[in-house]
């Protein structure tokens, strides 16, 4: 059956190729940074709570550059995830 007068059909746009590699790199670094921060907090908390030795006090030192680095990586991963979710 012919449809005279019907315009040519435009081909559908090809679907996106998937998530770019740079997004996965940011996600991996963010997850790694979160794991490092979480395990550091848990390890320090465990040392403080489980230490029964009163002669040697358990202390900890917080590194500002480390907090900035790991926090920045976590923030970048979360921001990338939020922006990509809102684009859909």
Secondary structure by P-SEA (a helix, b strand, c coil): ccccccccccccccccccccaaaaaaaaaaaaaaaaaaaaaaaaaaaaaacccccbbbbbbbbaaaaaaaaaaaaaaaaaaaaaaaac
